[in-house]
Amino acid sequence: MSGTIDYYFTCHSPFTWFGHNAFVDVAKKHNKAINYKPVNLMEVWKVSGAVAPPQRPPMRQRYRLIELQRVAEFRGLEVIIQPDSFPTNPERADLCCAVLVQQDKDPGPFLFSVGEALWAQDRQIADESLLAELLDKAGHDGQSIVAASKDESMADIRSANAQEANELDVVGVPSYVYRGEVFWGQDRIDYLDHAISCGRDPITKN
């Protein structure tokens, strides 16, 4: 591959799910490897100043529901804007992605399926049996991946990814980092595509 893109995400983010396939397509278009980096989003938000949706002002909560519908329609996806299964704990799903990375396997199809299960099917992604099922469908040994995700080293990787994201000034997820330049949000994928296509110098905080 002629370069890489770092991909900071957490599995329960609807915007990670919305943008995933479009981002993967851009990476393939430009022959770029993807470094999958699941993060503890709370550790990122502590630094960036963001808060969970229920803690936001009512007008921002209402606007978020509009955005969920707008982006889903744009991406050709069906979305349940207020699933009973959300909020949920994405830790186990994130750690399964970390295991797949460590085993040099592609977490992409599993990551997309987790978002789909939550946001299109209202399934509980904290359920280990569901994660094993989705891993199996993505071509992995689901039970062994879930078991491996419980190793303390996987949680350390997720926290280290969050610390790394904070050092890069990653505001939230999904974020795509190319040559040190942060593209935050699924609506920045076209900007990422352009930056790679034209070969311009990175725009960074330095």
C-alpha positions in Angstrom: 0.0 0.0 0.0 1.2 3.5 -0.8 0.4 5.1 2.6 -2.1 4.6 5.4 -5.1 6.3 7.0 -5.7 6.1 10.7 -9.3 5.5 11.5 -10.5 6.5 15.0 -14.0 5.1 15.9 -16.2 3.5 18.4 -18.8 0.8 17.4 -21.9 2.5 18.8 -21.5 5.7 16.9 -24.2 6.1 14.2 -21.9 8.4 12.3 -19.2 5.8 12.3 -21.7 3.4 10.7 -23.0 6.0 8.3 -19.6 6.8 6.9 -17.9 3.5 7.0 -18.5 2.1 3.6 -17.8 5.5 1.9 -14.6 5.8 3.8 -13.5 2.3 2.9 -14.2 3.1 -0.7 -12.0 6.2 -0.7 -9.2 4.2 0.9 -9.5 1.5 -1.8 -9.7 4.1 -4.5 -6.3 5.6 -3.4 -4.7 2.3 -2.5 -4.4 3.3 1.2 -4.2 0.9 4.1 -6.6 1.6 7.0 -5.3 1.5 10.5 -8.4 0.6 12.6 -8.1 2.4 16.0 -11.1 1.8 18.4 -11.2 4.4 21.1 -12.8 4.9 24.5 -14.9 7.9 23.3 -15.4 9.1 26.9 -11.6 9.6 27.1 -11.7 11.6 23.9 -14.7 13.7 24.9 -13.1 14.6 28.3 -10.4 16.5 26.3 -12.5 17.8 23.4 -15.3 19.0 25.7 -18.1 17.0 24.1 -20.9 15.4 26.1 -23.3 12.5 25.6 -26.5 13.3 23.6 -28.8 13.2 26.7 -26.6 15.9 28.3 -26.8 18.3 25.4 -29.2 21.2 25.2 -32.7 20.3 23.9 -32.2 22.1 20.6 -29.0 20.1 19.9 -30.7 16.9 20.8 -33.6 17.6 18.4 -31.1 18.6 15.6 -29.2 15.4 16.1 -32.4 13.4 15.3 -32.8 15.4 12.1 -29.2 14.7 11.2 -29.6 11.0 11.8 -32.4 10.9 9.3 -30.7 13.2 6.8 -27.4 11.3 6.7 -29.0 7.9 6.6 -31.1 9.0 3.6 -28.0 10.4 1.9 -26.0 7.2 2.5 -28.9 5.0 1.4 -29.3 3.4 4.9 -32.4 2.7 7.0 -32.1 4.1 10.5 -34.1 3.8 13.8 -33.4 7.3 15.2 -34.2 6.3 18.8 -33.5 2.6 19.3 -34.4 1.1 22.6 -30.9 -0.5 22.7 -29.2 3.0 22.8 -27.4 4.2 24.9 -25.3 1.1 25.1 -21.8 0.1 26.1 -19.6 -0.4 23.0 -16.6 -1.6 24.9 -16.8 -5.3 24.0 -17.5 -4.6 20.3 -14.6 -2.1 20.2 -12.3 -4.6 21.9 -13.3 -7.3 19.4 -12.1 -4.9 16.7 -8.9 -4.5 18.5 -8.4 -8.3 18.6 -9.0 -8.5 14.8 -6.4 -5.8 14.2 -3.9 -7.6 16.4 -4.6 -10.8 14.4 -4.0 -8.9 11.1 -7.7 -9.5 10.1 -10.0 -6.9 8.5 -12.4 -5.5 11.2 -14.3 -3.5 8.6 -17.2 -5.8 7.8 -17.8 -6.7 11.5 -17.6 -3.0 12.4 -20.3 -2.1 9.8 -22.5 -5.0 11.0 -22.4 -3.8 14.6 -23.6 -0.4 13.6 -26.3 -1.9 11.4 -27.4 -4.2 14.2 -27.9 -1.2 16.6 -29.1 1.5 14.3 -31.1 -0.5 11.7 -32.3 -3.5 13.8 -32.3 -2.2 17.4 -30.3 -5.1 18.7 -28.2 -4.9 21.8 -24.5 -4.7 20.8 -23.3 -5.2 24.4 -24.6 -8.8 24.1 -21.6 -11.1 23.6 -23.7 -13.7 21.8 -24.8 -11.1 19.3 -21.2 -10.1 18.8 -20.1 -13.7 18.3 -22.9 -14.1 15.7 -21.8 -11.0 13.8 -18.2 -12.1 13.9 -19.1 -15.5 12.5 -21.0 -13.8 9.7 -18.0 -11.7 8.9 -15.9 -14.9 8.5 -14.2 -15.0 12.0 -14.4 -17.4 14.9 -16.8 -15.4 17.0 -16.5 -17.1 20.3 -12.7 -17.1 20.2 -12.6 -13.4 19.2 -15.0 -12.4 22.0 -12.9 -14.5 24.5 -9.7 -12.8 23.3 -11.2 -9.4 23.7 -11.3 -9.9 27.5 -7.5 -9.9 27.7 -6.4 -6.8 29.6 -4.0 -5.9 26.7 -7.0 -5.2 24.4 -8.4 -2.6 26.9 -4.9 -1.0 27.0 -4.9 -0.7 23.3 -8.3 1.0 23.2 -7.1 3.5 25.9 -3.8 4.1 24.1 -5.7 4.8 20.9 -7.8 7.4 22.8 -4.7 9.1 24.2 -3.1 9.1 20.7 -6.3 10.7 19.4 -6.2 13.4 22.0 -2.6 14.2 21.1 -3.7 14.6 17.5 -6.6 16.9 18.5 -9.2 14.4 17.4 -12.5 15.9 18.4 -14.8 12.9 18.1 -15.6 9.9 16.0 -15.4 8.9 13.3 -12.1 10.7 12.6 -9.8 9.9 9.7 -6.2 11.0 10.0 -4.0 11.2 6.9 -0.5 12.5 7.0 -1.2 14.1 10.4 -4.3 16.0 9.2 -7.5 15.2 11.1 -10.8 14.8 9.2 -13.6 14.6 11.8 -16.9 13.3 10.8 -18.4 11.2 8.1 -19.2 14.4 6.2 -15.5 15.1 5.8 -14.8 12.1 3.6 -15.0 14.1 0.5 -12.4 16.5 1.9 -10.2 13.5 2.7 -10.7 12.2 -0.9 -9.7 15.6 -2.3 -6.6 15.9 -0.1 -5.3 12.6 -1.2 -6.2 13.2 -4.9 -4.5 16.6 -5.2 -1.5 15.7 -3.1 -1.5 19.0 -1.2 0.5 19.5 1.9 -1.3 18.5 5.2 -3.2 21.2 7.1 -2.3 20.6 10.7 -2.2 22.5 14.0 1.6 22.9 13.6 
